[in-house]
């Protein structure tokens, strides 16, 4: 069984900027402030204004954005970090000026869900923290999919699953709730015969979670860019669906219909 959360909690979220997950968060009991749940962020991040007030900086972490751009983050600790009133783990918190003047005060990364099971329900716009009773009931009708976790020095965490593009073509894609759409690396797409020409966007025959053909989306519109991974799957893929992350056991569970 996965690590049991203290209790079942529900965190409501709003769709902003074309599908990003916005929640109300608080730092050291102060808030609420708007934050994005961004599984692709690597590490929890606060804006410069919030970070200067609450982060006890003890070092630096160098991160690469999806396009390979280097980001140098001062990192440290906060006393508490909560999302929708639910305390989450935050062993390392970075400060990033890129959030300043965006109206967003922080990013909640996959590290917050490292030791709990959580359901991202895009139909009902909620993140549900599961416990030992709710988890089996939740995932019983779902399809179990293995995950690959990229754990960098115990500081940053990224979540990957294999996706199927049809015709035996697959890629290891980041599950990125900080992205709206689906983006394929140009080199990967060309090698797989999924991109022809130099257009920055186009359609591909299909996309599905590998092992769950019921999740197939035919002829999706995707972007092509220079990425550091095969592909990046954002929230448009999950529209009307739900997935449950069991990061302690490296599985996700996906609904097969929208």
C-alpha positions as CSV (number, residue, x, y, z in Angstrom):
1,X,0.0,0.0,0.0
2,X,1.2,3.6,-0.6
3,X,2.2,5.8,2.2
4,X,-1.1,6.9,3.9
5,X,-1.8,10.6,4.1
6,X,-3.0,12.0,7.4
7,X,-6.5,12.5,6.1
8,X,-8.4,12.9,2.9
9,X,-8.3,16.5,1.9
10,X,-9.6,18.3,-1.2
11,X,-7.9,21.3,-2.7
12,X,-10.0,23.2,-5.2
13,X,-8.3,24.8,-8.2
14,X,-9.1,27.2,-11.0
15,X,-8.1,27.0,-14.6
16,X,-6.0,30.1,-15.6
17,X,-4.0,31.1,-18.6
18,X,-5.5,28.4,-20.8
19,X,-5.5,25.5,-18.4
20,X,-2.9,26.0,-15.7
21,X,-3.8,24.9,-12.2
22,X,-4.1,27.8,-9.8
23,X,-4.6,27.3,-6.1
24,X,-4.5,29.4,-3.0
25,X,-1.4,28.9,-0.9
26,X,0.2,30.2,2.2
27,X,3.8,30.4,3.6
28,X,4.4,30.2,7.3
29,X,0.7,30.7,7.9
30,X,0.6,33.9,5.8
31,X,-1.7,34.2,2.9
32,X,-3.6,33.2,0.9
33,X,-1.7,34.0,-2.2
34,X,-2.2,32.6,-5.7
35,X,0.1,29.8,-6.7
36,X,0.3,27.3,-9.6
37,X,0.6,23.6,-9.1
38,X,3.4,22.9,-11.6
39,X,4.7,19.3,-11.6
40,X,7.3,20.4,-14.1
41,X,8.9,23.0,-11.9
42,X,11.3,20.6,-10.3
43,X,11.4,22.4,-6.9
44,X,8.9,24.5,-5.0
45,X,9.5,28.2,-5.9
46,X,8.4,31.5,-4.4
47,X,8.5,34.9,-6.0
48,X,11.3,37.3,-5.0
49,X,9.0,39.3,-2.8
50,X,7.7,36.3,-0.9
51,X,11.0,34.5,-0.9
52,X,12.9,37.4,0.7
53,X,10.4,37.4,3.6
54,X,10.1,33.7,4.3
55,X,12.9,31.6,2.8
56,X,16.0,31.1,5.0
57,X,18.5,30.7,2.2
58,X,21.3,28.2,2.7
59,X,22.5,27.5,-0.8
60,X,22.0,27.6,-4.6
61,X,20.4,25.1,-7.0
62,X,21.0,25.2,-10.8
63,X,18.0,24.1,-12.8
64,X,17.3,23.7,-16.5
65,X,14.0,24.8,-17.9
66,X,12.4,22.6,-20.5
67,X,14.1,24.4,-23.3
68,X,17.5,24.0,-21.7
69,X,17.7,27.5,-20.3
70,X,19.8,27.6,-17.1
71,X,18.1,29.0,-14.0
72,X,20.1,29.8,-10.8
73,X,17.9,29.5,-7.8
74,X,18.8,30.6,-4.2
75,X,17.2,27.8,-2.1
76,X,16.4,27.4,1.5
77,X,13.7,26.4,4.0
78,X,10.4,27.8,5.1
79,X,8.6,26.9,8.3
80,X,5.4,25.7,6.6
81,X,4.0,25.6,3.1
82,X,0.3,24.9,2.6
83,X,-1.9,24.6,-0.5
84,X,-5.6,25.2,-0.1
85,X,-5.1,24.9,3.6
86,X,-3.4,21.5,3.3
87,X,0.2,21.4,4.6
88,X,2.6,19.9,2.1
89,X,6.2,18.9,2.3
90,X,8.7,21.6,1.3
91,X,12.2,20.5,2.2
92,X,13.7,22.9,-0.3
93,X,12.2,26.2,-1.6
94,X,13.7,28.3,-4.3
95,X,13.4,32.0,-5.0
96,X,12.8,33.0,-8.7
97,X,12.4,36.5,-10.0
98,X,10.6,35.1,-13.1
99,X,7.4,35.1,-11.0
100,X,7.6,38.8,-10.1
101,X,4.8,40.9,-11.5
102,X,3.0,37.9,-13.0
103,X,0.3,37.8,-10.3
104,X,1.5,34.4,-9.2
105,X,3.4,34.1,-5.9
106,X,4.7,30.6,-6.1
107,X,5.0,27.2,-7.9
108,X,4.1,23.9,-6.1
109,X,6.3,21.2,-7.6
110,X,6.2,17.4,-7.6
111,X,8.3,17.4,-4.4
112,X,5.2,18.4,-2.5
113,X,3.6,15.1,-3.5
114,X,6.7,12.9,-3.0
115,X,5.4,10.9,0.0
116,X,1.6,11.0,-0.5
117,X,-0.9,9.8,-3.1
118,X,-2.9,12.5,-4.8
119,X,-5.5,12.7,-7.5
120,X,-5.6,15.5,-10.1
121,X,-9.3,15.7,-11.1
122,X,-9.7,17.9,-14.1
123,X,-13.4,17.3,-14.4
124,X,-14.2,18.6,-10.9
125,X,-11.2,21.0,-10.7
126,X,-9.8,19.5,-7.5
127,X,-6.6,17.9,-6.1
128,X,-7.5,15.2,-3.7
129,X,-5.1,13.9,-1.1
130,X,-5.8,10.2,-0.7
131,X,-5.5,8.0,2.4
132,X,-5.3,4.2,2.9
133,X,-9.1,3.9,2.6
134,X,-9.8,6.3,-0.3
135,X,-6.9,5.3,-2.5
136,X,-8.0,1.7,-3.3
137,X,-11.5,2.8,-4.1
138,X,-10.2,5.7,-6.3
139,X,-7.9,3.6,-8.4
140,X,-10.0,0.4,-8.7
141,X,-11.5,1.4,-12.1
142,X,-8.3,3.1,-13.4
143,X,-5.3,1.8,-15.4
144,X,-2.0,1.5,-13.6
145,X,1.0,3.0,-15.4
146,X,4.6,2.8,-14.3
147,X,6.4,6.1,-13.7
148,X,10.0,7.2,-14.1
149,X,11.1,9.8,-11.5
150,X,14.1,12.0,-12.0
151,X,15.3,12.9,-8.5
152,X,18.1,15.5,-8.6
153,X,20.1,15.5,-5.3
154,X,17.0,15.1,-3.3
155,X,16.1,18.7,-4.2
156,X,14.2,18.6,-7.4
157,X,11.8,15.9,-8.7
158,X,10.3,15.4,-12.2
159,X,7.7,12.9,-13.2
160,X,7.7,10.9,-16.5
161,X,5.5,8.3,-18.2
162,X,5.8,6.7,-21.6
163,X,3.3,7.9,-24.2
164,X,2.3,6.1,-27.4
165,X,2.1,8.0,-30.7
166,X,0.9,5.0,-32.7
167,X,2.7,2.7,-35.1
168,X,5.1,1.5,-32.4
169,X,6.4,5.0,-31.7
170,X,6.7,6.0,-28.1
171,X,8.5,8.6,-26.1
172,X,9.2,9.3,-22.4
173,X,7.3,12.4,-21.6
174,X,7.3,14.7,-18.6
175,X,3.9,15.0,-16.8
176,X,3.9,18.8,-16.7
177,X,0.9,20.6,-15.1
178,X,2.7,23.8,-15.6
179,X,2.1,23.5,-19.4
180,X,-1.2,23.9,-21.3
181,X,-0.5,21.8,-24.3
182,X,1.7,19.0,-25.8
183,X,5.2,19.7,-27.0
184,X,7.6,17.3,-28.8
185,X,11.3,17.7,-29.1
186,X,12.1,18.5,-32.7
187,X,14.9,15.9,-33.0
188,X,12.9,13.2,-31.4
189,X,9.8,14.0,-33.5
190,X,11.8,14.0,-36.7
191,X,13.5,10.7,-35.8
192,X,10.1,9.1,-35.1
193,X,8.6,10.5,-38.3
194,X,6.2,12.7,-36.3
195,X,7.4,16.0,-37.7
196,X,7.9,16.9,-41.3
197,X,9.3,20.3,-42.2
198,X,10.2,23.0,-39.8
199,X,6.8,24.3,-38.6
200,X,6.7,25.1,-34.9
201,X,3.3,23.3,-34.6
202,X,1.3,20.7,-36.4
203,X,-0.7,17.5,-35.9
204,X,0.5,14.0,-35.2
205,X,-1.6,10.8,-35.8
206,X,-2.4,10.2,-32.1
207,X,-1.2,10.3,-28.5
208,X,-2.1,8.0,-25.6
209,X,-0.6,6.9,-22.3
210,X,1.4,3.8,-23.2
211,X,-0.5,0.8,-21.9
212,X,-3.8,2.7,-21.8
213,X,-5.1,2.8,-25.4
214,X,-8.5,4.0,-24.1
215,X,-6.8,7.4,-23.5
216,X,-6.0,7.9,-27.2
217,X,-6.5,11.4,-28.6
218,X,-6.6,11.2,-32.4
219,X,-4.7,13.9,-34.5
220,X,-3.9,16.2,-31.6
221,X,-2.3,19.6,-32.4
222,X,1.2,19.8,-30.9
223,X,4.1,22.1,-30.7
224,X,7.7,21.3,-31.8
225,X,10.6,22.8,-30.0
226,X,14.1,22.1,-28.8
227,X,13.5,20.3,-25.5
228,X,15.8,18.5,-23.1
229,X,13.3,15.5,-23.0
230,X,11.4,13.6,-25.7
231,X,8.2,15.4,-25.0
232,X,6.2,17.4,-22.5
233,X,2.5,16.6,-21.8
234,X,0.5,19.4,-20.4
235,X,-3.1,19.8,-19.1
236,X,-4.9,19.7,-22.4
237,X,-4.3,15.9,-22.5
238,X,-6.1,15.5,-19.2
239,X,-9.1,17.6,-20.0
240,X,-12.2,15.9,-18.5
241,X,-10.0,13.2,-17.0
242,X,-8.2,12.4,-13.8
243,X,-5.0,10.8,-12.8
244,X,-3.7,9.6,-9.5
245,X,0.0,9.9,-8.6
246,X,1.5,7.2,-6.3
247,X,5.0,8.6,-6.3
248,X,6.2,6.5,-3.3
249,X,5.6,3.4,-5.5
250,X,6.3,5.0,-8.8
251,X,2.9,4.5,-10.4
252,X,0.2,6.6,-11.8
253,X,-3.4,5.6,-12.4
254,X,-5.4,7.1,-15.3
255,X,-9.0,7.3,-16.2
256,X,-9.8,5.9,-19.6
257,X,-12.6,8.3,-20.6
258,X,-13.2,12.0,-20.6
